[in-house]
Amino acid sequence: MTRRTHSPLARGTCMAAGIPLPHGEVELATVVGLLAGLRPRVTSIVIGCSRDSPSRATADAVERAWRERGGHVLDVVDWPERAASWLRQARRFTEPGPDAWVVTGQVTGWVQMGRRLLHSTDWDPARTIGTAALASDELIAMGGVGTFDGLRGAARDGGTWEVVRTILVHRPA
């Protein structure tokens, strides 16, 4: 029997009921830095978020920071943690044809959205940057093997994380 351990990135990233903690300036700077480091170069993004207040605040902060760098935000798409269908949100998330995506929010909603994106759109997890709240073993367990392969993000301490098949890899600041 395999013993499941929790990622050190997941500790201290969520309040009760999976609602993420408010973002910090270091985390925000890391998200923008990861976007700027993607190749080919990123100019336009779409931001996706859960409907809770901290996730929306983080989405607003990413939008401001990206625009300050001279980038374009094509849309900010939010989604509930539970929905009958995720197709409408998935299409809205991908149809503007951004260079990359940013995701902030709760793991449960993002897992459902990610599965719909993978099966119904041309979304690429390797062109997607997440916030610290998504750095959870639950993301991989609920999403399934390969769903989020290549997804990377910012840790609260300025480090980064990446999903490699079924492993959440942490890189310290």
Secondary structure, DSSP 8 states (H G I E B T S, - for coil): -------TTTTTSB-GGG-B----HHHHHHHHHHHHH-SS---EEEEEEESSHHHHHHHHHHHHHHHHTT-EEEEEEEE-SS-S--HHHHHHHHTT--SEEEEES-HHHHHHHHHHHHHHS---GGGEEE-GGG--HHHHHHH-TTTTTT-EEE-TTS-EEEEETTEEEEE--
